[in-house]
Amino acid sequence: MRTTMTGLAAATLAACAIPVIAAPNAAAEIEKLIVMGPDYGIPCSSEWGCQIRAVTGGVDAYDPVTITIDGEVVSTSGFYDWYPVEDRTYTIAAIQNASKRSMTITLPYDYQRPQSLSGEAPSSGSAS
């Protein structure tokens, strides 16, 4: 009887281990990096300030999120009220474990009118 229980226990453990090994990686992930002005309709700028927020998901979603601006750590909470000194181009990143999102923006920045993927400011030429 002892041999049967040992064999049964080993088979049960092996069956339980397979789903764990085959399960997809559900670690933390930064789903979005949001940079916006202090209120609806107000752009992020040196005049008004900005809010930076990382939206996370996955089983480790509540792990610390580091926010950097031009490589300098400014927050480890995933949220940061930012008051830039001047309107210029900045690189903002959010890092959580192995997940990273970054964006390059030029202030003033209106999240409702995203800038091009290359980080260039949209043209503001007049119609002729």
C-alpha positions, -999 to +999 in steps of 0.1 A: +000+000+000+029+024+008+043+020-028+009+028-043+005+060-022+040+071-031+034+065-068+000+082-067+015+112-049+043+115-074+018+113-103-003+140-088+026+163-082+038+158-118+003+165-132+001+197-112+036+209-123+028+207-160+003+236-160+027+258-140+055+252-165+033+256-195+014+287-182+021+319-201+041+346-184+016+368-165+042+391-149+037+428-145+033+449-176+031+487-181+001+489-203+001+527-208+022+557-201+001+589-198+014+624-198-013+651-195-019+687-183-033+694-149-069+694-161-090+686-192-082+710-221-050+723-205-018+711-221+012+698-202+036+728-201+061+747-180+033+772-173+007+747-160+026+716-150+019+680-159+007+647-146+026+615-154+009+581-148+018+545-156-011+521-160-001+486-150-015+451-153-006+415-147-001+396-114+026+420-103+006+451-111+011+465-076+049+462-077+068+496-077+069+516-109+099+539-115+093+570-135+123+588-151+126+620-170+156+622-192+171+593-173+167+608-138+144+589-114+116+612-102+091+587-087+088+551-076+050+552-072+039+551-108+025+587-105+042+621-106+030+657-106+057+674-127+065+710-130+091+713-158+113+744-157+111+750-195+092+740-226+115+717-246+118+680-256+119+654-228+121+616-227+098+601-201+099+564-191+081+541-168+098+508-156+083+480-136+104+448-133+112+438-169+085+460-185+093+494-198+074+521-217+088+554-229+079+584-249+096+615-262+074+647-260+079+683-268+063+708-244+037+722-245+022+688-250-015+680-254-023+643-249-055+647-269-034+657-300-005+631-299+028+641-315+043+620-342+060+587-334+094+602-341+088+627-313+087+657-335+062+684-327+032+686-351+035+714-377+016+745-369+019+762-403-009+784-415-032+775-444-026+795-476 
